[in-house]
Amino acid sequence: MRQPDKAKVLLLVSIFLMGVGSAFFAPLQSFYFVRELGVAPSMVGTYLALTGFTAIVVSHQFALYSDKGASRKKLLIFSSACGVVTFGCFLVFRNVYVLAVVGFTLVSCISIGAPQLFALAGETYKNGNETLMGSMRAMVSMAWVIGPPLSFALVSAFGFVATFSSLVMTYVLICLISLNLNEPERQTTPSTSPSEQTNNHNAGFKLCCAVIGMALLNAAINNYLIMMPLYLVQTEGKPDWLPGVFFGITAACEIPLMMLSGKISKKMSHQLQLVVAACLGTLYYAIFVSTSNMIALAGIQIIGATCIALSATAGLQYFQSLARDRIGFASTLYSNSIAGGMALGAFAGGLIASSRGYTIALQANIVLCALALSCFLLSAGRRSTAPLKPVQA
């Protein structure tokens, strides 16, 4: 019987625990500040926006640092240690200003963990790593299926102390696993020739288009996640339980598709997968706002799930392929494009919904996906003008 690859198992467990940490804390953070500490919702919104921006800046700077030769393993240990200290502070302190400082500093440092882990996986398994990357993305999705309901159940049954204690233990486990991860030796990158510089310029253009496309696509996805329950219940008069059913169907379809990403990548290039994802997103939102039939809406969840699964797995692979000598930068850029897109979707969706209603807010997703499709087509269509290198015997 074939033994499982220990390194792959450690990577999968690590990314799952990181996903659990995020899924536990992210939805609970605003609830804790408002209900437990009595902070005004407007101030919490401002705090969350600023911490999100800080996390993007911090993770980007650490990505540049790691690609210059810093140990990814040490950065993972540092990130998990920041998680232990962060939730230790949430256990000990109840002062809003102290916790705000913790949010701006330590929570931002936690955000460097997942991109560095994806970069480490990409460097460890350079060839044919689509299945591993897809499995890692599936672990994150699985964590987000399990995490939020479990965190609120813990709060309801045992209070915030139990939840924050669980988070401390989660990051202690991540730290212990990080100590046992293997880090491959880095190869020094030789100076680039003029033809390689041309290739790099083309790759930079493709990466820029991919970043904008990924941000726009995730803006639509996050806007949908926020507005869909309100649209169904308040505008369409559907039962309160229906949005939860749709989310469950989507997750049930999305995770197996991510696990199959290796086989899908053998049939379709990463660029084509992103194009297909944007097409499916445009189709999904167009159908969603055109019908109120519950069976039809349930049936099209497979379209939305395929859009999310393809963009999540192929997106990371495509970013890394365009910056092979800067995998940490590429992985962080991928994560930050998603984070930036989600912030854009939440802001724009809320603005449109408050002025024009939930239907128009969801219809805006069609435009966002169409724009994302244009960016992915530009990225896929630009060809290298540099001559090919001859194959040496």
Secondary structure, 3 states (H helix, E strand, C coil): CCCCCHHHHHHHHHHHHHHHHHHHHHHHHHHHHHHHCCCCHHHHHHHHHHHHHHHHHHHHHHHHHHHCCCCHHHHHHHHHHHHHHHHHHHHHCCCHHHHHHHHHHHHHHHCCHHHHHHHHHHHHCCCCCHHHHHHHHHHHHHHHHHHHHHHHHHHHHHCHHHHHHHHHHHHHHHHHHHHCCCCCCCCCCCCCCHHHHHHHHHHHHHHHHHHHHHHHHHHHHHHHHHHHHHHHHHHCCCCCCHHHHHHHHHHHHHHHHHHCHHHHHHHCCHHHHHHHHHHHHHHHHHHHCCCCCHHHHHHCHHHHHHHHHHHHHHHHHHHHHHCCCCHHHHHHHHHHHHHHHHHHHHHHHHHHHHHHCHHHHHHHHHHHHHHHHHHHHHHHHCCCCCCCCCCCC
